[in-house]
Amino acid sequence: MVARAWRTPLGDTIDGAMARLYAGERAAMTDPRIGYACTTIAPIRGEPAHSRQARFLGRMGLYGLEVAAEALAASGIAGGPRIGVFCGVGGLRAHWEDMMAAFSNQDDAGERMWERGLKDIHPYWMLRHLSNNVHALASATLKLRGEGATFGGANAGTQAIASASRALADGAIDAALVIAYDSLLEPETLVELGARRSATRVPLDRLVAPYASDAAGFVPGEAAGAIVLVREAEAPLAWLDARDAAGDADTLARCAGALAAGATVVAGSGRAWPDLDADERETLAALVGDDATLVAPSAAMGQLGAATGVIQAIVLAEILRGKTLPPIAGLSSPAAGPLRPVIRTSSTEARIALGVHVTDPGLASAIRVSV
Amino acid sequence: MTVVITGVGAVSAFGLGAGALFAGLAAGRSGISRIRSFDASTFPTRVAGEVPVVDADAAWLASMIGDVPLEPGMLRDRKIGWGLVAADEAWRMAGCGAGERGAALVVALGLEQAFLEDLVPIFDPVARTIAWDRATPDLVFRTPVDRCARAIHAHLDLRGPMVVNASACAAGALAVAHAASLIERGAADVVVCGGADAMVNPLGLGGMCRLGAPSPRDALDACRPFDRRRDGLVIGEGAAMFVVERADRARARGARPLATILGWGSTQDGYRATAPRPDGAAAQRAMARAIARSGLPVDAIGYINAHGTGTPLNDPAEARAIRGVFGAHPVAVSSIKGAVGHLMAAAGAIELAASLLAFERDLLPGTANLEERDPECDLDVIGPAPRAARVDAVLSNSFGFGGQNASLVIARPA
C-alpha cells in the first residue's frame, strides 16, 4: 500500500482521524432526522466538495471519487493501461430523493406507472443508480485503463482488495487503485437495521462499546476509503490478502484462518452484542492465541459496511507503522474472554495484524496487513 | 492448469433451461415479446426479452427446484428466481454433490430491485418525501444487492467463498474470469459462477427509457445489432450459471467437460461514463489479452460472440476493436441480443452459454433482425439464421456501461 485516503466519521484526513482514534473518541451522534428506531449514528460530517460529477453520483459516490483522486495523487502514479481500478460498494440503492416525481400520482394497483410519474424522473436517474458509476468515473477522470471490477455487498471492499491483489500478483497490472464506500445511514437501511435489531436502539448517552458485557448493538456509520497497491517488491510497506465466505463462526475461522499466522493484533468486527462478540473472540483466539491484542475501529467510527475492508487496511497499516494501539472507544470494562481488548492507548511492536468483518446476514471477510 | 466448464444452466426469453436457449438459437428464433409481467402499456418501450414466466412466485420456484427459504416478497425481484433455477440446473448437469460443497460462488448481479409499489403508501404528497417513520415491517423497499447470491449459496449448501460482481454489463464475463482465476491459482477446486439480472420491471424499464438506451421502436425486431438502421437495445432478463473446475478433477469424477476456459482479459476505456471509446482501443486490448492468455494464435479463434448491443455507438466501436485484433483474418461474428435482449449484468454469462452451441451442435448463433449490415461494422456478421460450422475456439465480448471491457476465450474440450 503506497497511498491512502478516506472520509470517515472521525474525520477526512488520515492524521486527523487517527489522532481521534488514538484519543479514544467516538464519532457517534444523535440523528437529527426523526422517526427511526436507530437514533445513534456515526455520519461523515460535512458534504463532498462541489463536483460536476454530481450529475452521475450521489453523496457517497462523490466521496468515493474524492478519495480515489486523492489517493492516486498521493501515490505519484499516473494513470495508464497498466493501472487497474477495483471498487466495492455496499448497496446499489435507488436514491429515493431523486424519485419524488415518480411517486406523484401512482396508485396502489401499480397501473400506468409511466404515465403516473415515472416519465418525469431525471434522464440521469439510471446513471446515478448504476452499479459501477464510481468505477467508470474514476477510470475516465484518472485515466485508469488496466484491469478492474466492481463488487457489491457487505464484504465488497475486501473483495476489491483481494481482486486487486490477484491482478497484481498475476502481473496483469503494475498498480491498483482500490475504492470502497458505503453508508448504513440511508433511510431504508436504518428501517431494516432497526427491524432486525442489529444496530443499537439506545440513545447516545447510554451507548455501550463493543466487547463490553452489556453492549446492545452497533452504531451504524458510513465511510469512503481508497488505497493504492503495488507489487510487494516495489514498495515493501504492507501486503494485503483477503478471503471471504458466507456463514457463521466456523466461516470466520475458515476465512481468517488462512491469514492468521503470526498476527498479534486483531481488528475485530465489534458487532456489540455480547453473544456475538464472545463468539468472535473465541474463534479468533483459536487462530491467533489468547494473548493477541484486540482493537475495534468500529467502536469509534461505527459499522462501515462494504467500506470496512479498506478502512481496516488503512487503520491497521497506521497502527503497525506508528507502533501505537488505539483504545476501543468507550470501553473501560471488557467482558471476560480471550484476547486482550485495548482500553487505553499503548505501544506495540507488532508487525502483522488481522482485520475481520462479520456482518449480520452471516458473511465474513478478513484481511492481513504486515509491515 | 486447465479449467473446464462441466455444467451450464440458463433462464432466458426462450424459456427455462440451457436446452431452451440452445433450441431457440439453433432455430434462429427470437424470444422478444410484449411485456406481460407488469402493465407496460403506457411505457415508450413495451417489448423485452422477458422470461416467459408471468408469476415467478414461491410456488413456481418450488415446482422447479424445491422449497427455498426466502423472506416474503424477495421473489418479486425476478433475478433471484432466475439465478436459483440456472444454478440448480448447472449443478445437476455437472453431477455435483457432497464432494463439491466446498465450491466458491462468483455471481454477477444487477441493481438492488426497488419496489415502487411499496413506497407509494408512505409517500407524503404534500411534503414530497417518503415518510419513513410510517414504514411497517411488511413493506419491502428493496432486495439486498447480494440476495440472489446468498440464496444460491444456501440452496446448493455451499461452503466456499461468495463473491458478487457488480460491474454492470461486463459483470457476467468478469464473474466467469474470476472463477477461472480462482481455480488457476489454486484458491478453489470448483466454482459456481455466472450472472442473473432482471430489469424488466417498472423502475428498470422506466429508468432505461428516460436514459434513451432502448430502441424507440415498439416492435419485436427493435434490437438490430450491426444493422445499418439499428437504433437501440431491448432489455432482457434471465440468468446463466456454470460449474467450472480443474480438468483433472472433472475427469476423475467422470464429469463431461463442455468447454475449456483458456483466457480472459479486462480493461477500462478511461473515456466517458456515458459512451464507449469510439476507436475501441481499450476493448481491443481486452480481446488481445484474453487471446494472449489462451496461448492460441489469433487465427485459431473461429467465432466471436460480440457484445453487439444494437446501439448506434457500441457496434461500430466494437467492430473497430475486432478488426484491430483480427486484421484481415476472417472470423464469424454474431450478437444474440436481438433474440434474447440485453441481460445487463447477466449478459456476459448468457452469451457465454450461447457460445457453447458452437461446441455442442457445431452451430454459430445468428444475429436476429440483421437485414443490412452497417458498412461501419465491416465484419463477417452472421445473419439471422445460425451458421453451421465447426470451430474450436470462441471469443466472447462483454462491454459495460462506463467503459468496462471483458473478453473470454473458450475452446472445444479435448
Interface residues (C-beta under 8 A of the other chain):
Chain A: I34 G35 Y36 F56 G79 P81 G84 V85 V89 G90 G91 L92 R93 A94 W96 M100 A102 F103 S104 Q106 D107 D108 G110 E111 R112 M113 W114 E115 L118 K119 I121 H122 P123 Y124 W125 M126 L127 H129 L130 S131 N132 N133 H135 A136 L137 S139 A140 L142 K143 L144 R145 G146 E147 G148 A149 T150 F151 G152 G153 A154 A156 Q159 S163 R166 A169 D170 A172 P187 E188 L190 V191 A195 R243 D244 A245 A246 G247 R254 C255 P361 L363
Chain B: F38 D39 A40 S41 T42 F43 P44 L109 G110 L111 E112 A114 L116 E117 L119 V120 P121 F123 P125 R128 T129 I130 A131 W132 D133 A135 P137 F141 R142 P144 V145 D146 A149 R150 H153 L158 R159 G160 P161 M162 V163 V164 N165 A166 S167 A168 A170 A171 L174 H178 S181 R185 P202 L203 G206 G207 M208 C209 R210 L211 G212 G265 S266 T267 Q268 D269 G270 Y271 R272 A273 T274 A282 R285 R289 A345 G400 F401 G402 G403 Q404
